[in-house]
């Protein structure tokens, strides 16, 4: 059985339904003496959401709002939901129905994406308040982090695929670290939407507009099903149908994305001349070479520039290709990187691999992700016969669900996989080249939305709400709640990113 390199491919799998890439954990400034500003019944205080550098800092209002961990035991343990409010720019305040942004993953924290959200919803924010709630189990909302008794993160060997016994042991240590502070059974989508509606009521908003990214689109759909009277509009970006087995279709959707990238190369004269246009065939060739004998390599550390020694394995290449496919800017490097590897030059590939590991690591709260997928997805996964012929193969899904052997699980509602059938105004967005939530998924959801419209952004990947004129369209839609009347011709200016023909870039 082919091993899966945990540090890259499994991390990529963990981030599969992430809405957009995040930075460093959010932090807030100040002390308890800060003046409060009321939003409904919730007191907020001034804070700074820190994305790691000055360019990604966002001034906001922050609050902690308590809810019962077990909704059916209101006298039991209570957990604090971390909330950030980005007030509307309008001098007279925002409209009565704010925007709630729902992060992806599962496992992302909305407040940790504040800079990206603030940029993508900048036009929306002119008139409306933006509310970011770290979903229970993520960010600063009683996170289900895997830590030891002293609070230090638990490590799992980043260079090899864990055996079942290794993973079971890791899960046991993770659960021990949660003992006394969290019961993983209650960190599900159903309880998350209860939290959303509790916060909505406390804010004094009769209705909210939901903007969901990737897994956040599942949360948005299920909120709209449970609370239709409080749902004014939906924006779904990178759409995950309710019946999708999160983690179960990676191998097939990635294969389709590679085929689309090959087609793009074939249509570009410079790429067609410079490289083989069948990316899948070239990737398989490189993998075959490395399966026969992994290659030692000296490469430049991507953060320090220092020379380091490493070993390139088939999974190094597969994991990098998978992560590259998320965005056209990185996907455009794939033909060049594979061509270099085919000629025995692996140093650039190894440097980029290490860079992607550092960027992806830490974006997901692993325990919360397991609480969702083990309760809602793992039991529905059925391995099909075709997956053995794909580049990823069946192992990545097996690893994705491996923790579910021993992770405590809640019971989702009986209708949690039902398609949303609604007349709620809805705007659905897809990237043409998205390797994890392809446009076909959005078409399935749009079929049940009589007032919905699906827009596909040409040449784009996973997560599109901040690209091109999309922020303007989102603002127009949320104000009018009429997706079908939008003039979306501005999206015609979107272009695919040309493949790099050298490390200097693409042809002029």
Residue pairs with C-beta under 8 A, 6 or more apart in sequence:
1 395
2 291
2 314
2 315
2 393
2 395
3 160
3 161
3 313
3 315
3 395
4 10
4 161
4 315
4 319
4 395
4 396
4 399
5 159
5 160
5 161
5 313
5 315
5 316
5 318
5 319
6 156
6 157
6 158
6 159
6 160
6 161
6 162
6 399
7 158
7 159
7 319
7 357
7 361
8 315
8 316
8 319
8 320
8 322
8 323
8 353
8 356
8 357
8 360
9 315
9 318
9 319
9 322
9 392
9 396
10 161
10 396
10 399
10 400
11 319
11 357
11 360
11 361
12 319
12 322
12 323
12 360
13 247
13 250
13 396
13 399
13 400
14 105
14 107
14 360
14 364
14 366
14 369
14 400
15 105
15 360
15 363
15 364
16 214
16 246
16 247
16 250
16 436
17 104
17 105
17 106
17 214
17 215
17 218
17 238
17 240
17 246
17 436
17 437
18 103
18 104
18 105
18 107
18 108
18 213
18 214
18 215
18 363
18 364
18 462
18 463
19 102
19 103
19 104
19 105
19 108
19 113
19 212
19 213
19 214
19 215
19 216
19 237
19 238
19 463
20 104
20 113
20 116
20 117
20 120
20 213
20 463
20 465
20 466
21 116
21 359
21 363
21 463
22 51
22 108
22 109
22 112
22 113
22 116
22 363
23 51
23 52
23 53
23 56
23 112
23 115
24 50
24 51
24 52
24 112
25 109
25 112
25 139
25 362
26 49
26 50
26 51
26 84
26 109
26 111
26 112
26 114
26 139
26 140
27 48
27 49
27 50
28 47
28 48
28 49
28 50
28 62
29 46
29 47
29 48
30 45
30 46
30 47
34 45
34 46
35 45
35 46
36 43
36 44
36 45
37 43
37 44
37 45
37 46
37 61
38 44
39 61
39 63
39 85
39 129
39 203
39 204
40 202
40 203
40 204
40 205
41 202
41 203
41 204
42 63
42 65
42 83
42 199
42 202
42 203
43 63
44 61
44 62
44 63
44 83
44 85
45 61
45 62
45 63
46 59
46 60
46 61
46 62
47 59
47 60
47 61
47 62
47 84
48 57
48 58
48 59
48 60
49 57
49 58
49 59
49 60
49 62
49 84
49 111
49 112
49 114
49 115
50 56
50 57
51 57
51 58
51 112
51 114
51 115
55 115
56 114
56 115
57 115
58 86
58 114
58 115
58 118
60 84
60 85
60 86
60 114
60 132
61 84
61 85
61 86
61 87
62 82
62 83
62 84
62 85
63 83
63 85
64 80
64 81
64 82
64 83
64 140
65 80
65 81
65 83
65 198
65 199
65 202
66 78
66 79
66 80
66 81
67 78
67 79
67 81
67 136
67 194
67 195
67 198
68 74
68 76
68 77
68 78
68 79
69 76
69 77
69 78
69 79
69 136
69 142
69 182
69 183
69 186
70 76
70 77
70 183
70 186
71 186
71 191
71 194
77 183
79 136
79 141
79 142
79 182
80 140
80 141
80 142
81 133
81 134
81 136
81 141
81 195
81 199
82 109
82 111
82 133
82 134
82 139
82 140
82 141
83 131
83 132
83 133
83 134
83 199
84 110
84 111
84 114
84 131
84 132
85 129
85 130
85 131
85 132
86 114
86 117
86 118
86 125
86 129
86 130
86 131
86 132
87 93
87 94
87 129
88 94
88 95
88 125
88 126
88 127
88 128
88 129
88 130
89 125
89 126
89 127
90 126
90 127
93 129
94 127
94 128
94 129
95 127
95 128
95 129
96 205
96 206
96 207
97 128
97 205
97 206
97 207
97 208
97 209
97 232
98 128
98 129
98 130
98 131
98 203
98 205
98 208
98 209
99 121
99 124
99 128
99 129
99 130
99 131
99 208
99 209
99 210
99 211
99 478
100 131
100 133
100 196
100 200
100 208
100 209
100 210
100 211
101 110
101 113
101 117
101 121
101 130
101 131
101 132
101 211
101 212
101 213
101 216
102 110
102 135
102 196
102 210
102 211
102 212
102 213
102 216
102 217
102 219
102 220
103 109
103 110
103 112
103 113
103 134
103 135
103 138
103 213
103 215
103 216
104 212
104 213
104 214
104 215
104 216
104 238
105 138
105 214
105 215
105 364
105 365
105 368
105 369
105 372
106 135
106 189
106 215
106 246
106 364
106 368
106 369
106 372
106 373
107 137
107 138
107 363
107 364
107 365
107 366
107 368
107 369
107 372
108 138
108 215
108 363
108 364
108 365
109 134
109 135
109 138
109 139
109 140
109 141
109 143
109 365
110 117
110 132
110 133
110 134
110 135
110 139
111 132
111 134
111 139
111 140
112 134
112 139
112 363
113 132
114 132
116 466
117 130
117 132
118 125
118 130
119 466
119 471
120 465
120 466
120 470
120 471
120 474
121 130
121 211
121 465
121 471
121 474
121 475
122 471
123 471
123 472
123 474
123 475
124 130
124 211
124 471
124 474
124 475
124 478
126 475
127 475
127 479
128 209
128 478
131 199
131 203
131 208
133 141
133 195
133 196
133 199
134 140
134 141
135 141
135 192
135 195
135 219
135 368
136 142
136 186
136 187
136 191
136 192
136 195
136 368
137 143
137 144
137 182
137 184
137 187
137 365
137 367
137 368
137 371
138 144
138 365
138 368
139 365
142 181
142 182
143 365
143 367
143 368
144 178
144 182
144 184
144 187
144 365
144 366
144 367
144 368
144 370
144 371
145 153
145 177
145 365
145 366
145 367
146 153
146 154
146 170
146 173
146 174
146 177
146 366
146 367
147 153
147 154
147 174
147 177
148 154
148 173
148 177
149 176
149 177
154 170
154 173
154 174
154 177
156 162
156 166
156 167
156 170
157 166
158 357
161 315
161 395
161 399
162 170
162 399
162 402
164 402
164 405
167 399
167 402
167 403
168 405
168 406
171 370
171 403
171 405
171 406
171 407
172 406
174 366
174 367
175 184
175 406
175 407
175 408
178 184
178 367
182 367
183 408
184 367
184 370
184 371
184 407
184 408
184 409
184 410
185 371
185 375
185 408
185 409
185 410
186 371
186 410
187 367
187 368
187 371
187 372
187 410
188 371
188 372
188 375
188 376
188 410
188 412
189 218
189 219
189 222
189 372
189 376
189 412
189 416
190 222
190 410
190 412
190 413
190 416
191 410
192 219
193 219
193 222
193 223
193 226
193 227
196 208
196 219
196 223
197 223
197 226
197 227
197 230
200 208
200 230
206 230
207 229
207 230
207 231
207 232
208 230
208 231
208 232
209 232
209 233
209 234
209 235
209 478
210 220
210 223
210 224
210 231
210 233
210 234
210 235
211 220
211 235
211 237
211 465
211 474
212 218
212 219
212 220
212 221
212 234
212 235
212 236
212 237
213 237
213 238
213 463
213 465
214 237
214 238
214 240
214 436
214 437
214 462
214 463
215 240
215 246
215 372
217 236
217 237
217 238
217 239
217 240
217 437
217 445
218 240
218 242
218 244
218 246
220 234
220 236
221 234
221 236
221 242
221 420
221 445
222 242
222 416
222 420
223 231
224 231
224 234
224 420
224 422
224 424
225 415
225 418
225 420
225 422
228 422
228 424
231 424
232 424
232 425
232 481
233 424
233 425
233 426
233 427
233 477
233 478
233 481
234 424
234 425
234 426
234 427
234 449
234 452
235 426
235 427
235 428
235 429
235 465
235 474
235 477
235 478
236 426
236 427
236 428
236 429
236 442
236 445
237 428
237 429
237 463
237 464
237 465
238 429
238 430
238 431
238 434
238 436
238 437
238 462
238 463
238 464
239 428
239 429
239 430
239 437
239 441
239 442
239 445
240 246
240 437
240 441
241 419
241 441
241 444
241 445
242 416
242 417
242 418
242 419
242 420
243 417
243 418
243 419
244 441
245 377
245 380
245 381
246 372
246 373
246 376
246 377
247 373
247 377
247 381
247 397
247 400
247 401
248 377
248 380
248 381
248 382
248 397
250 322
250 392
250 396
250 397
250 400
250 436
251 387
251 390
251 391
251 392
251 393
251 394
251 396
251 397
252 386
252 387
252 390
253 434
253 435
253 436
253 437
253 438
254 322
254 325
254 390
254 391
254 392
254 435
254 436
255 280
255 390
255 391
255 392
256 435
256 438
257 325
257 433
257 434
257 435
257 438
258 279
258 280
258 283
258 321
258 325
258 391
259 280
260 432
260 433
261 279
261 325
261 331
261 334
261 335
261 433
262 277
262 278
262 279
262 280
264 271
264 433
264 459
264 496
264 499
265 271
265 272
265 275
265 277
265 279
265 335
265 499
266 272
266 277
268 498
268 499
270 498
270 499
270 501
270 506
270 507
271 277
271 335
271 498
271 499
271 501
274 335
274 339
274 501
275 282
275 335
275 336
275 338
275 339
275 499
275 501
276 282
276 339
279 334
279 335
279 338
280 391
282 335
282 338
282 339
282 342
283 317
283 318
283 321
283 338
283 391
284 391
285 342
286 317
286 338
286 341
286 342
287 314
287 317
287 318
287 391
289 342
290 312
290 313
290 314
290 316
290 317
291 314
294 311
294 312
294 313
294 314
295 311
295 312
295 344
295 346
296 309
296 310
296 311
296 312
297 309
297 310
297 311
297 312
297 346
297 347
297 350
298 307
298 308
298 309
298 310
298 347
299 307
299 308
299 310
299 346
299 347
299 348
299 350
299 351
299 354
300 306
300 307
300 308
300 347
300 351
301 307
301 308
301 351
301 354
302 351
302 352
302 354
302 355
302 358
303 355
303 358
310 350
310 354
312 341
312 346
312 349
312 350
316 349
316 350
316 353
317 338
317 341
317 349
318 391
318 392
319 353
319 356
320 337
320 349
320 352
320 353
320 356
321 334
321 338
321 391
322 392
322 435
323 330
323 356
323 360
324 330
324 331
324 333
324 334
324 337
324 356
325 331
325 334
325 433
325 435
325 461
326 435
326 436
326 461
326 462
326 463
327 461
327 462
327 463
328 433
328 459
328 460
328 461
328 496
328 497
329 497
331 433
331 461
331 497
332 497
332 498
332 499
332 500
332 506
333 352
333 499
333 500
334 499
335 499
335 500
336 499
336 500
336 501
336 502
336 503
337 348
337 349
337 352
340 346
340 348
340 349
341 349
348 503
370 403
370 404
370 407
371 407
371 408
371 409
371 410
373 400
373 401
373 404
374 401
374 403
374 404
374 407
374 409
375 409
375 410
375 411
375 412
376 412
376 416
377 401
378 401
378 404
380 417
381 397
381 401
383 394
383 397
383 398
387 393
387 394
387 397
388 394
419 444
419 445
419 447
419 448
420 445
420 448
420 449
421 448
422 448
422 449
422 450
423 449
423 450
423 451
424 449
424 451
425 451
425 452
425 477
425 481
425 482
425 483
426 446
426 449
426 451
426 452
426 453
426 483
427 452
427 453
427 455
427 473
427 474
427 477
427 483
427 486
428 442
428 445
428 446
428 449
428 452
428 453
428 454
428 455
429 442
429 454
429 455
429 457
429 464
429 465
429 470
430 437
430 438
430 439
430 441
430 442
430 454
430 455
430 456
430 457
430 464
431 439
431 456
431 457
431 460
431 461
431 462
431 463
431 464
432 439
432 456
432 457
432 458
432 459
432 460
432 496
433 459
433 460
433 461
433 496
434 460
434 461
434 462
435 461
435 462
436 462
437 462
439 454
439 456
442 454
442 456
443 454
445 452
446 452
446 453
446 454
451 481
451 482
451 483
451 484
452 483
453 483
453 484
453 486
455 473
455 488
455 491
457 464
457 467
457 468
457 470
457 491
457 494
458 491
458 492
458 494
458 495
458 496
459 494
459 495
459 496
459 497
460 467
460 494
464 470
465 471
465 474
467 494
468 490
468 491
468 493
468 494
469 490
469 491
469 493
470 491
472 490
473 486
473 488
473 490
473 491
476 486
477 483
477 486
480 486
497 506
498 506
498 507
499 506
500 506
501 507
